[in-house]
Amino acid sequence: MLCRTDTDKHVPSDTQQPDRERLIERVKKLYAMARETDSSPHEAEIALRRCQSLMARFGIQESDLETSDFGARRIDREFRAIPGYVKLLGSAVALLHDCLCVSGRSIEFRGYRVDTEVAGLSYDYLLRSMERSLRQRKSAGLMPPGRAASFDYRVGFAAAVLERCREIDRERRAAEQSADSRSGTAGGALVVRKLEAVRANCAQGLSTRRPSRIRYRDGAAHAAGSDDGTQVSLDAQIGAPGRRGRIAES
């Protein structure tokens, strides 16, 4: 259960329309808390997620926070060649948080700084969940032995998460377009405009090649990964109720 911090005392309820300046100051404090070096990782994660949730709910832009600088969050681990499942999982996280996922010897998320920070946390959470689920299946004797089967499991897991994130993204865009239609707004969906700004500022020098298809050999291992990827909880990553899976972060 998420702990309550001092800065949470004046958070407006969903049924109230807060004073915008006070709300912006609230979000600024959350963002600053998340960036403080003396905050615990758990407190920083809570602050970042709460910050993003309030921004999405009340239409607060990065420019409102005066933290509209773009940034990048690199995943620490480096590879001789990026595994396919890492690219799939990175693409899924990028969709959730309106970022670009860039691969080299590692992967990094580029976009608005607050989004890249949350994307990094989300990627770490999903990677830990995937590895934990794989270990549990191996311990229970439900996985074929060998590195190849483990790779195929990870590909299945990451591909299932990516497909769920694509569906979430489609639903989000449709909801925003519907809201624009009802209000008579012609500016286009917020997520589309935001990604246009991210690409304009963060996509210099990036390749636009279509990703190659990732092949697998062990159908049973791939299916097991796909099943677990379908069930992993994305609630904490998108702040939306009703999407809880059976595999939860411990």
ZAMIMAR-200554 format. One record per residue: residue number from 0; residue in one letter; x, y, z of N, C-alpha, C in turn. Coordinates in steps of 0.001 Angstrom, whole numbers. Each point is the difference from the previous one (the first is absolute). Last residue first. Layout:
BEGIN
[r NUM a [X Y Z] [X Y Z] [X Y Z]]
...
//
This chain:
BEGIN
[r 249 s [6175 -7751 -5519] [102 -274 1436] [1070 861 618]]
[r 248 e [-3499 133 -4533] [1342 280 502] [23 -225 1508]]
[r 247 a [-3471 -2737 -3133] [198 1331 613] [1419 122 494]]
[r 246 i [-3626 -3003 -3322] [1397 49 426] [279 1374 521]]
[r 245 r [-4227 -973 -1750] [178 -884 1144] [1446 -5 505]]
[r 244 g [-2386 4382 -2301] [261 -1381 -372] [240 -831 1240]]
[r 243 r [-2766 4871 -1180] [909 -750 858] [130 -1430 -480]]
[r 242 r [-2508 4166 -1467] [894 -728 -888] [947 -888 800]]
[r 241 g [-3407 3150 1780] [-685 -976 -835] [908 -746 -943]]
[r 240 p [1105 5090 1696] [-577 -1164 666] [-580 -971 -1004]]
[r 239 a [4222 3479 -721] [-1393 -229 -351] [-523 -1223 718]]
[r 238 g [4627 2060 -414] [-872 715 930] [-1468 -191 -285]]
[r 237 i [4248 -1812 -2081] [-871 913 -743] [-981 737 885]]
[r 236 q [3354 -3157 1632] [699 689 -1076] [-880 1024 -707]]
[r 235 a [-1442 -2974 3561] [920 997 552] [657 818 -1093]]
[r 234 d [-2915 -3591 -1267] [-697 1056 740] [939 1104 440]]
[r 233 l [690 -4322 -2453] [434 1285 -547] [-640 1162 752]]
[r 232 s [1149 -5669 810] [-752 1209 301] [636 1220 -655]]
[r 231 v [87 -5168 -1908] [753 896 861] [-757 1310 188]]
[r 230 q [-1400 -3787 -2883] [-532 136 1344] [733 1008 870]]
[r 229 t [1201 -1211 -4565] [-1396 434 -61] [-542 309 1387]]
[r 228 g [4300 -1847 -501] [-4 1396 -417] [-1398 573 -107]]
[r 227 d [565 -4584 950] [400 805 1156] [34 1488 -355]]
[r 226 d [-990 -3046 -3471] [-1048 -76 1024] [348 881 1197]]
[r 225 s [3201 -465 -3412] [-1129 807 -454] [-1116 12 1040]]
[r 224 g [3718 -2803 710] [346 1405 179] [-1143 913 -390]]
[r 223 a [-536 -4553 -808] [30 235 1448] [328 1461 293]]
[r 222 a [184 -1435 -4462] [-1387 97 461] [-66 267 1501]]
[r 221 h [4222 -803 -1935] [-532 1282 -478] [-1425 207 502]]
[r 220 a [2035 -4133 842] [622 1047 814] [-531 1371 -389]]
[r 219 a [-1431 -3647 -2573] [-542 -119 1359] [574 1092 903]]
[r 218 g [1569 -420 -4503] [-1351 546 73] [-576 -44 1403]]
[r 217 d [5088 269 -1974] [-783 -820 935] [-1375 623 195]]
[r 216 r [3095 2153 -2917] [11 -1413 -360] [-942 -839 863]]
[r 215 y [312 5472 -2023] [188 -864 1157] [-136 -1446 -443]]
[r 214 r [876 5492 -2103] [-388 -1392 -129] [247 -749 1304]]
[r 213 i [-1010 5279 -1715] [776 -788 951] [-505 -1437 -41]]
[r 212 r [30 4213 -3819] [-811 -931 781] [909 -855 889]]
[r 211 s [1406 5049 -1432] [-98 -1340 -575] [-810 -903 921]]
[r 210 p [-595 5487 -530] [671 -1054 769] [-204 -1355 -654]]
[r 209 r [227 4660 -2766] [-985 -848 667] [726 -1096 774]]
[r 208 r [2288 4843 -953] [-203 -1329 -560] [-1049 -776 791]]
[r 207 t [1989 4627 467] [-1441 -258 -86] [-286 -1370 -618]]
[r 206 s [4241 2677 2991] [-402 -791 -1156] [-1503 -239 35]]
[r 205 l [2567 4355 2212] [-498 -1345 256] [-407 -685 -1296]]
[r 204 g [1674 4676 773] [983 -1042 -280] [-473 -1409 225]]
[r 203 q [-2784 3673 2394] [1053 319 -954] [973 -1168 -137]]
[r 202 a [-4148 633 2837] [189 -1070 -988] [1104 272 -1004]]
[r 201 c [-2008 2818 3734] [807 -1113 518] [353 -1066 -1035]]
[r 200 n [-2800 4170 -516] [1118 399 848] [955 -1137 360]]
[r 199 a [-4008 -488 -2752] [673 1178 -544] [1254 350 786]]
[r 198 r [-2851 -3496 1494] [753 -388 -1199] [778 1179 -571]]
[r 197 v [-2826 833 3665] [1106 -866 400] [840 -382 -1208]]
[r 196 a [-3948 2431 -728] [1021 848 622] [1216 -830 405]]
[r 195 e [-3691 -2308 -1687] [573 818 -1068] [1106 890 549]]
[r 194 l [-2538 -2517 3022] [994 -810 -693] [632 755 -1163]]
[r 193 k [-3504 2110 2341] [1154 -169 880] [1097 -794 -698]]
[r 192 r [-4152 542 -2133] [754 1259 5] [1264 -125 839]]
[r 191 v [-2933 -3666 -3] [589 181 -1325] [847 1256 -41]]
[r 190 v [-2464 -941 3882] [1118 -925 -115] [684 144 -1346]]
[r 189 l [-3952 2522 843] [1150 488 757] [1198 -907 -185]]
[r 188 a [-3759 388 -3838] [193 -627 1304] [1284 492 656]]
[r 187 g [-2444 3307 -3441] [550 -1340 -25] [268 -514 1398]]
[r 186 g [-2101 4297 -1378] [1455 -5 110] [635 -1367 -80]]
[r 185 a [-4726 1985 -28] [554 -525 -1244] [1510 -138 52]]
[r 184 t [-4831 225 3323] [1415 335 -129] [562 -652 -1242]]
[r 183 g [-4562 -293 2043] [206 824 -1172] [1430 435 -210]]
[r 182 s [-2121 -3016 3377] [244 1391 397] [186 938 -1179]]
[r 181 r [-757 -4711 -580] [-1105 491 815] [168 1476 351]]
[r 180 s [3463 -2200 -2364] [-1192 105 -832] [-1172 573 786]]
[r 179 d [4030 -942 2236] [166 1157 -882] [-1246 213 -843]]
[r 178 a [153 -3846 2663] [-152 1190 835] [135 1268 -832]]
[r 177 s [805 -4078 -2129] [-1413 114 323] [-266 1247 837]]
[r 176 q [4430 -1084 -974] [-673 463 -1203] [-1488 177 241]]
[r 175 e [2565 -1857 3457] [330 1417 -175] [-684 573 -1235]]
[r 174 a [-463 -4617 842] [-691 770 1044] [264 1493 -160]]
[r 173 a [2285 -2993 -2830] [-1416 51 -340] [-775 833 1006]]
[r 172 r [4539 -819 838] [-162 913 -1135] [-1470 149 -381]]
[r 171 r [1058 -3126 3361] [278 1359 463] [-203 1019 -1118]]
[r 170 e [-326 -4615 -983] [-1136 441 807] [181 1452 452]]
[r 169 r [3567 -2039 -2306] [-1149 190 -897] [-1207 522 767]]
[r 168 d [3790 -1181 2517] [259 1212 -780] [-1151 292 -956]]
[r 167 i [-106 -3988 2458] [-182 1133 903] [174 1306 -761]]
[r 166 e [985 -3894 -2336] [-1442 116 208] [-326 1172 930]]
[r 165 r [4490 -1053 -699] [-572 529 -1239] [-1507 183 135]]
[r 164 c [2264 -2092 3502] [283 1436 -11] [-522 657 -1273]]
[r 163 r [-311 -4683 406] [-893 640 972] [203 1514 -3]]
[r 162 e [2916 -2543 -2621] [-1333 2 -588] [-1019 639 944]]
[r 161 l [4413 -567 1568] [-57 1007 -1058] [-1393 64 -624]]
[r 160 v [889 -3366 3171] [-82 1311 646] [-120 1099 -1053]]
[r 159 a [715 -4335 -1582] [-1346 113 570] [-182 1346 687]]
[r 158 a [4252 -1067 -1685] [-936 221 -1108] [-1426 158 514]]
[r 157 a [3426 -1117 3085] [115 1387 -450] [-975 306 -1135]]
[r 156 f [184 -4476 1623] [-430 915 1050] [-19 1437 -510]]
[r 155 g [1771 -3334 -2824] [-1451 -120 127] [-554 966 1024]]
[r 154 v [4671 -242 -470] [-593 590 -1198] [-1523 -49 90]]
[r 153 r [2402 -2164 3364] [96 1454 140] [-604 704 -1210]]
[r 152 y [287 -4725 -96] [-950 432 1027] [-12 1526 91]]
[r 151 d [3213 -1945 -2747] [-1319 -42 -626] [-1096 402 984]]
[r 150 f [4399 -366 1634] [-95 1122 -934] [-1388 48 -627]]
[r 149 s [994 -3638 2709] [-160 1207 812] [-135 1230 -888]]
[r 148 a [964 -4100 -2053] [-1387 17 470] [-263 1241 847]]
[r 147 a [4389 -723 -1462] [-865 308 -1141] [-1460 85 426]]
[r 146 r [3428 -1330 3077] [-61 1443 -215] [-953 365 -1134]]
[r 145 g [-630 -4571 3075] [837 600 -1032] [-239 1481 -199]]
[r 144 p [-3657 -4045 1647] [1333 484 395] [690 713 -1158]]
[r 143 p [-5457 -59 729] [1066 -851 -535] [1363 553 416]]
[r 142 m [-4347 857 3063] [757 575 -1117] [1005 -1014 -507]]
[r 141 l [-2821 -493 3939] [-941 317 -1081] [686 633 -1211]]
[r 140 g [1408 -1447 4740] [170 -981 -1063] [-908 230 -1188]]
[r 139 a [699 2736 4096] [-1146 -911 1] [103 -1074 -1080]]
[r 138 s [3312 3397 391] [-38 -690 1295] [-1122 -1024 62]]
[r 137 k [301 2801 -3807] [1102 -961 27] [-16 -807 1296]]
[r 136 r [-3088 3498 -433] [-343 -1109 -899] [1098 -1059 -14]]
[r 135 q [774 3939 2459] [-1067 -782 625] [-393 -1194 -869]]
[r 134 r [3133 3102 -1684] [576 -818 1071] [-1059 -880 658]]
[r 133 l [-1468 3118 -3209] [786 -1052 -645] [619 -920 1057]]
[r 132 s [-2261 3805 1492] [-952 -979 -516] [725 -1161 -678]]
[r 131 r [2585 3631 1494] [-559 -712 1142] [-969 -1090 -468]]
[r 130 e [1832 2901 -3216] [1013 -922 503] [-519 -806 1183]]
[r 129 m [-2852 3335 -1805] [252 -1048 -987] [994 -1029 525]]
[r 128 s [-840 3844 2592] [-1167 -886 -11] [209 -1166 -954]]
[r 127 r [3248 3406 111] [48 -805 1222] [-1160 -1000 41]]
[r 126 l [22 3065 -3542] [1108 -943 -148] [105 -903 1225]]
[r 125 l [-3146 3494 97] [-422 -1071 -903] [1102 -1035 -193]]
[r 124 y [984 3837 2651] [-1065 -796 624] [-387 -1183 -889]]
[r 123 d [3050 3170 -1696] [614 -800 1055] [-1022 -929 656]]
[r 122 y [-1592 3108 -3156] [797 -1044 -652] [626 -914 1051]]
[r 121 s [-2314 3773 1534] [-920 -996 -543] [759 -1155 -645]]
[r 120 l [2430 3732 1560] [-547 -765 1120] [-914 -1114 -495]]
[r 119 g [1673 2991 -3208] [1071 -817 548] [-468 -860 1153]]
[r 118 a [-2998 3122 -1805] [224 -1108 -936] [1101 -919 512]]
[r 117 v [-849 4010 2298] [-1016 -1012 303] [162 -1206 -915]]
[r 116 e [2845 3616 -824] [283 -535 1330] [-992 -1103 362]]
[r 115 t [-633 2400 -3986] [1108 -944 -124] [360 -614 1344]]
[r 114 d [-3330 3382 -173] [-465 -1240 -612] [1121 -1030 -103]]
[r 113 v [961 4350 1592] [-802 -711 989] [-502 -1328 -562]]
[r 112 r [2442 2898 -2905] [819 -603 1040] [-817 -789 1013]]
[r 111 y [-1374 403 -5139] [-49 924 1118] [632 -687 1207]]
[r 110 g [1814 -2467 -3855] [-1263 719 3] [43 1082 1054]]
[r 109 r [2563 -5062 -1323] [138 1430 -258] [-1378 634 -30]]
[r 108 f [2811 -4766 1787] [-1280 636 -278] [234 1492 -149]]
[r 107 e [3342 -4553 -826] [-304 1191 774] [-1349 535 -438]]
[r 106 i [3574 -4729 -194] [-1156 759 -466] [-160 1222 882]]
[r 105 s [4583 -2777 -1686] [-1015 -97 1035] [-1250 648 -588]]
[r 104 r [3454 -226 -2772] [514 -1101 806] [-885 -207 1231]]
[r 103 g [-2614 2307 -3081] [1365 4 -479] [661 -1213 624]]
[r 102 s [-5304 2471 -581] [899 -1097 335] [1358 197 -649]]
[r 101 v [-4809 2818 1718] [1158 3 -887] [949 -1107 433]]
[r 100 c [-5371 1970 564] [927 -1003 496] [1119 -145 -1019]]
[r 99 l [-3676 4141 1404] [662 -769 -1043] [926 -995 670]]
[r 98 c [-4682 1999 2281] [1435 176 -213] [429 -683 -1299]]
[r 97 d [-4335 176 2857] [182 1028 -1032] [1471 328 -232]]
[r 96 h [-2006 -3518 2948] [443 1261 587] [393 1049 -1033]]
[r 95 l [-1642 -4562 -945] [-728 376 1207] [307 1424 437]]
[r 94 l [2350 -1947 -3674] [-1399 272 -337] [-770 491 1218]]
[r 93 a [4431 -1446 619] [-30 1278 -706] [-1425 383 -380]]
[r 92 v [774 -4251 1872] [99 1059 1007] [-70 1375 -654]]
[r 91 a [110 -3734 -2859] [-1236 -1 785] [-5 1143 1011]]
[r 90 s [3910 -799 -2497] [-1046 600 -837] [-1323 86 744]]
[r 89 g [3587 -2233 2097] [244 1435 -79] [-1055 716 -811]]
[r 88 l [-88 -4680 162] [-411 554 1291] [212 1509 30]]
[r 87 l [1460 -2314 -3833] [-1455 -86 123] [-484 648 1291]]
[r 86 k [4648 -363 -708] [-586 997 -889] [-1526 3 105]]
[r 85 v [2299 -3292 2359] [286 1303 602] [-607 1115 -856]]
[r 84 y [-164 -4458 -1568] [-1000 236 1041] [227 1329 714]]
[r 83 g [3084 -1505 -3382] [-1296 417 -528] [-1018 305 1074]]
[r 82 p [5280 672 923] [-945 -1103 -220] [-1353 520 -465]]
[r 81 i [4827 2437 -840] [-1226 118 792] [-927 -1187 -278]]
[r 80 a [5392 -135 -169] [-1100 194 -950] [-1288 2 813]]
[r 79 r [3758 286 2447] [748 -21 -1258] [-966 186 -1161]]
[r 78 f [-1358 2131 4688] [50 -1282 -693] [936 115 -1199]]
[r 77 e [-1272 2627 5158] [426 73 -1394] [123 -1407 -571]]
[r 76 r [-2748 2738 4390] [645 -1190 -567] [340 209 -1475]]
[r 75 d [-2340 3432 2648] [1411 -204 326] [657 -1147 -759]]
[r 74 i [-3874 3285 -1810] [-10 -1204 824] [1440 -450 184]]
[r 73 r [-1675 5172 -940] [664 -1186 -528] [-121 -1145 1001]]
[r 72 r [-2673 4780 -1220] [277 -918 1103] [567 -1284 -596]]
[r 71 a [-753 5613 -1474] [142 -1407 -356] [300 -802 1256]]
[r 70 g [-2458 5164 -1559] [1085 -753 605] [18 -1433 -486]]
[r 69 f [-2137 5578 -489] [-45 -1401 -390] [1199 -708 603]]
[r 68 d [-2686 4471 1940] [1170 -496 -697] [-178 -1472 -318]]
[r 67 s [-3037 3019 2441] [-336 -528 -1313] [1216 -473 -774]]
[r 66 t [-1499 1937 4566] [972 -1091 -87] [-171 -664 -1364]]
[r 65 e [-2846 3440 1988] [1312 592 -273] [1095 -1047 90]]
[r 64 l [-4869 -565 263] [863 -289 1139] [1352 689 -104]]
[r 63 d [-3307 283 -3438] [-619 549 1202] [907 -174 1216]]
[r 62 s [1164 -1941 -4158] [276 1434 21] [-616 673 1222]]
[r 61 e [-844 -4598 -891] [1341 213 534] [326 1490 82]]
[r 60 q [-5161 -1181 264] [1092 -218 -936] [1340 223 689]]
[r 59 i [-5301 -1487 1565] [1157 851 264] [1123 -371 -952]]
[r 58 g [-4785 -1765 702] [504 628 -1213] [1154 954 221]]
[r 57 f [-2482 -2999 3196] [-398 1399 -83] [603 752 -1191]]
[r 56 r [754 -4751 850] [-1388 210 410] [-461 1434 -239]]
[r 55 a [4578 -1384 -814] [-927 -565 -976] [-1443 354 334]]
[r 54 m [3355 1336 3014] [184 695 -1279] [-997 -491 -1044]]
[r 53 l [179 -2199 4170] [-642 1312 106] [123 784 -1303]]
[r 52 s [2232 -4159 260] [-1441 -200 85] [-744 1334 45]]
[r 51 q [4738 -55 175] [-500 -283 -1343] [-1517 -170 -6]]
[r 50 c [2083 627 4189] [194 1184 -844] [-595 -231 -1380]]
[r 49 r [198 -3594 2944] [-1058 922 399] [47 1265 -845]]
[r 48 r [3416 -3143 -589] [-1264 -524 -512] [-1170 912 350]]
[r 47 l [4292 1084 1666] [-32 99 -1461] [-1337 -469 -566]]
[r 46 a [792 -457 4651] [-138 1402 -382] [-103 161 -1508]]
[r 45 i [845 -4304 1802] [-1359 439 324] [-221 1425 -488]]
[r 44 e [4343 -1693 -387] [-895 -664 -940] [-1443 434 227]]
[r 43 a [3294 1477 3027] [169 654 -1299] [-955 -588 -1025]]
[r 42 e [193 -1995 4258] [-664 1307 63] [97 717 -1344]]
[r 41 h [2309 -4068 399] [-1438 -241 86] [-768 1324 12]]
[r 40 p [4775 65 94] [-537 -396 -1315] [-1506 -205 19]]
[r 39 s [1921 3465 3528] [171 -1431 -223] [-556 -350 -1381]]
[r 38 s [2085 4871 1040] [-1244 -761 67] [312 -1484 -187]]
[r 37 d [3238 3603 -306] [-135 -632 1305] [-1336 -726 165]]
[r 36 t [1265 2498 -3970] [937 -1104 155] [-150 -708 1339]]
[r 35 e [-3868 2572 -3006] [897 212 1131] [886 -1222 216]]
[r 34 r [-3661 514 -3262] [1364 252 -463] [997 156 1140]]
[r 33 a [-4743 -649 639] [475 -1155 -749] [1454 149 -423]]
[r 32 m [-2202 3606 2108] [212 -1086 947] [578 -1225 -704]]
[r 31 a [-1336 3651 -2634] [1236 298 720] [329 -1114 994]]
[r 30 y [-4073 -269 -2268] [1097 -205 -940] [1337 235 689]]
[r 29 l [-3885 918 2434] [142 -1434 -211] [1187 -303 -906]]
[r 28 k [-1148 4478 634] [592 -551 1219] [203 -1510 -135]]
[r 27 k [-2205 2246 -3501] [1409 387 46] [695 -613 1224]]
[r 26 v [-4638 -472 -389] [703 -907 -896] [1496 323 -34]]
[r 25 r [-2758 2851 2508] [-38 -1352 576] [805 -980 -855]]
[r 24 e [-724 4346 -1597] [1001 7 1060] [102 -1375 659]]
[r 23 i [-3362 580 -3156] [1303 -14 -658] [1118 3 1032]]
[r 22 l [-4385 468 1577] [229 -1348 -496] [1370 -110 -664]]
[r 21 r [-1467 4203 1439] [309 -839 1154] [318 -1427 -448]]
[r 20 e [-1446 2999 -3283] [1328 379 476] [424 -852 1193]]
[r 19 r [-4388 -571 -1818] [1061 -497 -874] [1395 333 529]]
[r 18 d [-4436 -1111 2843] [609 1212 -497] [1262 -399 -760]]
[r 17 p [-3594 -3838 238] [894 772 849] [409 1313 -642]]
[r 16 q [-4329 -3362 -126] [803 713 -976] [941 928 761]]
[r 15 q [-2573 -4858 1502] [238 1414 197] [824 573 -1143]]
[r 14 t [-1189 -4678 632] [-1240 732 -234] [171 1504 155]]
[r 13 d [3481 -3334 783] [-360 -30 -1410] [-1220 851 -302]]
[r 12 s [3021 1469 4168] [-687 -1211 -398] [-378 94 -1466]]
[r 11 p [4348 2547 2106] [-1439 112 -213] [-600 -1330 -387]]
[r 10 v [4344 943 3207] [-321 -450 -1348] [-1505 74 -198]]
[r 9 h [2922 1144 3942] [-916 926 -650] [-316 -398 -1439]]
[r 8 k [2929 -2546 2970] [-1111 408 854] [-1025 853 -725]]
[r 7 d [4406 -2105 -1396] [-1263 -552 -487] [-1206 556 752]]
[r 6 t [4749 874 910] [-489 793 -1130] [-1306 -529 -562]]
[r 5 d [2306 -2199 3603] [-516 1293 439] [-589 799 -1144]]
[r 4 t [-109 -5254 -623] [1038 951 366] [-637 1322 392]]
[r 3 r [-1424 -5534 -230] [-463 1366 -187] [1076 952 496]]
[r 2 c [347 -5258 -2151] [-46 815 1204] [-403 1417 -337]]
[r 1 l [-1369 -4747 -2532] [803 1210 -98] [-129 821 1274]]
[r 0 m [-348 -5449 -376] [-855 1192 0] [888 1238 0]]
//
